[in-house]
Amino acid sequence: MMTRTVKTLLLLIVAGALLSGCNTARGVGEDIKDLGSIISHAAS
C-alpha cells in the first residue's frame, strides 16, 4: 500500500515539474518527445 502511495506522489511531482517547465503547446510537445527519447534509450 505504501509503495503505491509513493509511486503516485512521485508521478504527480514529475508531472507538475514537466507542466510547469513548458509555457506553450509546442513546449509540451517537445517535452513529450524528449521524454519518449529518454525512455526509448533506457529500454534499449
Beta strands, then each sheet from edge to edge (+ up, - down):
end
